[in-house]
Each structure stands twice: as C-alpha cells, then as structure tokens.
Amino acid sequence: MLTPLEIEALQISLQVAGTALLIIMVPGIAMAWLLARHEFVGKSLLDGIVHLPLVLPPVVVGYLLLVVMGRRGVVGGWLYEHLGLSLPFTWQGAALAGGVMAFPLLVRAVRLSLEAVDPRLEAAARTLGASRLRVFFTITLPLAIPGLVTGAVLAFARALSEFGATITFASNIPGETRTLPLALYSLIQTPGMEDAAARLCVISIVVAMISLVASEWLARRTRRRMAGRDRG
C-alpha cells in the first residue's frame, strides 16, 4: 500500500504532467507543422530555440521562467497586474516548467511523423478544392497520429520526471508543488528516511516504465489500425 506522502506526490505529479501536456499540445503540433512543412529565413535558429531545453541545465530554464513569468517579469507582470494570476510557486507554475522541458520531445516526434506524410496526398486534396486547414485535419494529422501519440506520452513522462526547472520556478512546497522527484529529493536530505526514498524511487521507475510501454503500445495499435484502413 502507498503511504499518504507517496499518494500525495503521485497525485500532484499526475496533475502537473497532465496539465503540462495540455499546455503544449496545440503549440507543439503547430510548431512541428511549421518546421516540417515550411522553409524560411531563421528556420535553423527557431529549431535551435525549440530544442534548447534539451541541452540547457534545467535550473537555467527555471531561472528564465522566473525572469519572464515572475510577478516582475515581462509576461508574468502583465498577468499579475491585469488578471491577478501568479504562476511562480504554484502547481500551475510547476506544470508550465514541465511543459517547457517536455516541449522539444513533443515537437520532434510530431515533426518526424509529419515529414513522413507524402506531400503528394496533400497536393491531391488541394487540387480537389480542399482548404489547407481541411487538408491538415483530414489527411496530414490523421496520418501523423502515431508520432503524435508517441510524442504526447513521452512529453507526459518528461513532465512527470522534471526536477530542476520545477524546483527553481515553483519551489518544493508540500501539497502544492512537491512532485515525485521533489519528494524523493526531500527524503534523501532527511536522515533516517532511506527506506521511504527507496520506495519513491521504485514508484518513479514503475510510472516511467508504464509511460514508455504505453507509448509503444499505442503507437503500434494506431499503426495497425491505419494499415487495416489502407487495405480496406
């Protein structure tokens, strides 16, 4: 049985990761489509910026979020002044941090899937009078579903395991932002809590493995369904 601390950390982690995925899903698909289907000046620079969270120390990302989204930040100041919304040190802020760190994984998976879609199919639909928007939603996106599913699950798992950006931007507040990684960190820092830390470590591994297995299973199932439709 899970202890109250483990249940709380798991619930917060799932809430944060789920919200992070919702935050980045539409922008991630749009960015993947832009990078996959268009050539423009500065494309390499934009691609590099999108993938920066993969190579930057997570603490740097968290600090940049504080600078931009804090109460005195360019965006955060406006949100607080006009909407009374403050993201730092809240679970919503933790979700934002997780979403930023997971964004490149979603974009990369969806982009690769979009690039595998034959442009001639889109061109054929356009010649029949379909608008670009209709082509995207009826042809391009359905054919890219395997990559979308894989990217979504991997992004969810990444947000679930985020530590550095979260603790910098949202802190480590019990019952609010203390996700599984932060709870494990707290236990490691507490003498005599080695067994509890080991239990959280196992829980984290199990949740991560479930996410990866689910990603592979969903991708395979989607590919089989699409192959069946093609044969039909």
N, C-alpha and C positions, 0 to 999 in steps of 0.2 A: 504493500500500500504506500501511496505517496504521502509525505508529510505536508502540513499546511504551507510551509515555506516553499516546498517543491511545486505544489499546486499553484500557489500564487505566482511564482516565477514563470511557470509554464503558461498560465493564462495570460499574463502580461506579454510574454514573448509572442504567443499566437496572435494576440490583439495587435501588437506593434507590427509584426511581419505582414499580417493580412492587410492592415491599413496602408503600409508601405507599398504593397503590391498594387492596391487600388490607386494610390497616388501616381505611380509611374507607368501604369499600363497604357493609357492613351498617349501620353507624351513619348513613351518608349516605342510604340508602334509607329507613330508619326515620324520620329527621328530615324528609325530603321528604314522606313519607306523613302525618306529624303535621301539618305546615304546610299541606298540600293538602286534607286531609280533616276537620280539626277547627278549631273556633273556641273560644278560651279566653282568659281574662284573662292578659295579658302576652305574647300571641302576637307582637305587633309588636316587643316587646323581645327575645324569643327570636330572631325573624327577623333583627333587627339584630345580635345577638351572633354568629349563624351567619355573617353576611356581613362581620363586622369584618376578617378577614384580607385582604379585597379592598381595603380603604381604609386600613388601618394600614400604616405603614412595616414592611417585613419584619423589620428589625432589632428593632423593638419586639416583634413576635411571638416572635422568637428569645429575647429577654431574658425575656419572660414564661414561655416554656418552661423557661428556666434556673431561674427562681424557683419554678415549680411542680414541674418534673421533675428538678431537680438533686438531689444527694445530701442536701442540707439542705432540700429543698422539701417541700411538704405531701404530694404523691404520690410524688415521687422518693425521699424519705427513707424512706418505708414500703417501697417496692420494694427499696431497697438493704439495709435492715435485715432484712427477712423473706425476701427472695428472692435477695439478692446481685446484683440487677440494677441496673446503672448505664447510663443512656442517653446522657448528655452525652458528646461527643467520640467517638462510635461511629457506624458506618454505620446502625445501628438508630435512633439519635437523628436522623440526617440524614433517614431515612425518615419519622420522626414529624414533623419540621419540614416536610417536603414534603407530607405528608398534611394537616397543619393548613392550609397555604396553599392546597391544592387542594380542600379540603372544600366551600367555598361553591360552586365550579363544579359539582361533582357534585350537590349538593343542589338547586341552581337548575334544572339540566337535568332531573333526575328529577321535581322538583315540577311544572314546566310540563307534562311529559308525563302525570303523574298527574291534573292538573287537566283535561286534555283527554279523559280517560276519562269516558264518560257514567255518572253515578251510578245511572241507572235500570237499567243492566245489573247492577250490584252488588245493587241492591234486588231485582231479579227473582230472582237467585240465592239471596238470603236468604229470599225467600218460599217457595222450593222446599226449604228446610231446610239449606242450606249454611252452615257456620260462617263467622265473619268471617275467620278465618285461611285457610280453604279458598277463600273468595271472593278474597282478596288474591292467593294464589299461582296460582289457576287462571284468573282474569279480569283483575284490576287490573294485576298485574305483567306478564303477557304483553302486554297492550295498551300498556303503558308502555315496552316493550323499546327502541324507537328512541331515546327520551330517555335511557334507562339506558346504552345503548351510547355515545351521543354524550357524555354526562357522564363516563363512565368513561375514554374516550380523552382528552378534554380535561383531566381531572384528572391522568391519567398524564403528559400533556405538561407540565402546570403543575409537577408534582413534579419532572419531569426538568430543568426550567429554573430551579428555585429556587436563590437565591443568599443573600440577606440573612439569612433565618431560619436557614439551614443553617450559614453561617459563624459565626453568633453562638452557636448551640446546640451544633453538632457540630464546629466549627473547620474548618481546612483541612489535614487530615492525609493525606500521600501514602499511597496504597494502602489507605486506610480510609474517608475522607470526602471526598476530592478528586474531586468530580463534574466534569462538563464545564464548567459556569460557573466553578467554583473553580479548575480547571486553567487556564482561559483568563485568569482574574484573575492567577494566579501568573506566567504567561508575560508578561502585559502589564507586570508590575512588574520583569521581568528584562531588562536591556539586551541587545540583540542577538537577542532571541527574537521579533521581529516576524513573521517568516515562519511560525514554529510557531504563534503566536497566531492568525494569519490562517487557517491550516489548521483549527484547532479551531473558529474562528468558522463556517467553511463546514460543518464536520461538525454543529455545533449547528443550523444553519439547515436542513440536509438532514433531520436527525432530527425536528425540529419540523414540517417540511412533510409528512413521511411520516405523522406522527401525525394531522395535520389532514385529510389526504387519506383516511387510513384511517377516520377518524371519519365523514366524509361518505359514503364508500363503504359502510360497514357500516350506517349509518342508512338509506340508500336501499335496500339489499338487504333489510333487515329489513322496511321498509315494503312493498316489492313482495311479499314472502312473505306478509305479513299480508293484503294486498289480494287475493292469489290464494286464500287460505283463505276469505276472506269471500265471494268469488264462487263458490267451490266449495260 
